[in-house]
Amino acid sequence: MGRLPEGDAAPADGRLPAGTRSDAPFGAYIHVPFCSVRCGYCDFNTYTADELRGATRAGYPADVAAEIALAAGVLGELGPLRPMQTVFFGGGTPTLLPAGDLVAMLGAVTDAFGLAEGAEVTTEANPDSIDAAGLRQLREGGITRVSFGMQSAVPHVLAALDRTHDPERVPLVVEWAREAGLEVSLDLIYGAPGESLGDWQRSLDAVVAMQPDHVSAYALIVEDGTALARRIRRGELAMPDDDLQAAMYEAADATLGRAGYSWYEVSNWSRGDRVARHNLAYWRGHDWWGFGPGAHSHVGGVRWWNVKHPAAYRDRLIAGASPALAREVLDDETRRVERVLLESRIAEGLPVEALEREGRVAVAGLVADGLVDGRAALAGRVIPTLRGRLLADAVVRRLLP
């Protein structure tokens, strides 16, 4: 699992620096760190049943509720509490918990902070971790949106990713979610060992046939320390091919575009206004409190992260202490750089005026090279072209010389 960044020690009471305040939209991320098996490519902070060592799934909603109460106290000292615009249950596999547990944690957030009118409330789910009754219970309890980890429609690709669900179940859970009144997103991964362009097109066609509201498609990244990285190092599997992954991205954009989806972030497409508002808040630099072990938070230019293991997380809360391990206060230059990194990835673009002089000068060259939309640049915004999305890191390097 990925290592936490380094930072200054966080205070035991969780208090933020004096004067920390923001009027930015506010959301909650709730990390549910449980998985039935560990996928070979996964670098997330997740635990199977035999790795919990003193923590339990059954006690987890109470642990999160304790951190929610702490958050309300910390933020209440700084001013009026802001209602949550979005809530996102991520993992891990949140739906390994009973639907009632997710509803209870949402209730704790609502009681402490309130939900804004029309708030977006999302849970991730594996196709084999939820049924029709559970989806109905989620919707009745206030969840508005479900994001299914489909990854692929091709059995041998799922096997390469260590995914355990039957691809034929995905259309069923999508139908059940719709019947329950939930918005539906499907998550895909491309570039798995042994996956051909034809395999990927088969997955894209399957997605289009299900007509979800939203699609995410991420290139497989080989993270150090994962089982996948070890197998590649031993020569059992080949590294993902950059050129093939680029062709797969182009196929995704073309297929989804023909089906009426529009990109709004490099790896995300939606029908109409069905964007993932919670994730878009990250790219816009809004505020959020991350609840759960290993979760990261950002409020008013202060960023912090919790201890990783569920047992350590629980122990701190039982002792009346904050689970935050460390934090950093972002200076103006760091915030400026991060704004360029994030807003240059989204379809609404980055204001040219947010760039330093060298970056503003670079925009003309990016337009000439076909990496940035020329009309948008004339209107004062940096919006990547399709080629620019494929070379997003190169675009940022030129905007931040």
Secondary structure, 3 states (H helix, E strand, C coil): CCCCCCCEECCCCCCCCCCCCCCCCEEEEEEECECCCCCCCCCCCCECHHHCCCCCCCCHHHHHHHHHHHHHHHHHCCCCCCCEEEEEEEECCHHHCCHHHHHHHHHHHHHHHCEEEEEEEEEEECCCCCCHHHHHHHHHCCCCEEEEEEECCCHHHHHHCCCCCCHHHHHHHHHHHHHHCCEEEEEEEECCCCCCHHHHHHHHHHHHHHCCCEEEEEECCCCCCCHHHHHHHCCCCCCCCHHHHHHHHHHHHHHHHHCCCEEEECCEEECCCCCCHHHHHHHCCCEEEEECCCCEEEECCEEEEECCCHHHHHHHHHCCCCCEEEEEECCHHHHHHHHHHHHCCECCCEEHHHCCHHHHHHHHHHHHCCCECHHHHHCCEECECHHHHHCHHHHHHHHCC
